[in-house]
Amino acid sequence: MMYIARILYPVEVLGPGKRIGIWFDGCEHHCRGCSNPELWEQQERYRAEAGAVLEMIRMIAGENPVDGFTLTGGDPFLQPEALGELLDPLREISEDILVYTGYLAEDLKKRYPELLARIAVLIDGPYMEARNHALPLIGSDNQRIIYLKEGYRERYAPILAQETSRIQNFRVRDGIISVGIHRPDYAQQLKDAAQRKGLTIDE
Ligand code: SF4
C-alpha cells in the first residue's frame, strides 16, 4: 500500500524529455514556501495498491514515449517501502529516474543504500524560499543535483543550461495543476491575475 497523489504525463519541466511525474503524498519537512503543502499530510483518498499505480504507469507507457520518471511530492523517501516497490518496475520502462527529496543524500545513503542504487539522479535537501533563484530543476540553491549513475550529467546538461526554470500547467478533472519550479511570489501573482479576471483560486 502506498500514498500517491498524482501521476502526470508528459512532464517536460522536471528532467529531460517527456516524463511520467509521480507525486508521493506525505512530507515531514514542512519547508516554508513549499509549493505543495496540500501533500504534507497523508490522506486516505490517495491510498493505493502498488499494482494499481503500476497498471496506470504501464498504460501510459504503452501508448506514449517515456524518457524518464520524476518522483516528487511530498517526499518519496517518507515511503521507502513504496519507493522500493516501484523502482524496479519503473526501470523496466526507463532507467532515468529522478527523485526529489527533502532529506540529505548522506543520510539516505546510510539508511537506504539499496534504493539509491536504483535511482539515476537525486535532488536533495529542504526547500529554502530565500534561496529560490528560479534555477532549472532546483527549488533553492542549497539543493544538490547528485548523479548516482554514469551518463546522466550529460543527459541533464541541456535542461540545466536553460536560464531559468519553466512551468507547465496540466488540466485535470477538478482544475489546473501547475508543475515546475515556481518563483517565491508565484502564488500571489497567480491570485492577482485571477482576481483581475474575476476568478478566485482555491488553495
Ligand atoms: S521537502 Fe518538498 S514537498 Fe516537502 S515541504 Fe519541502 S518543498 Fe514541500
Residues whose N, C-alpha, C, O or C-beta is under 5 A from the ligand:
A	BS01	SF4	C27 H29 H30 C31 C34 G73 G74 D75 T101 G102 Y127
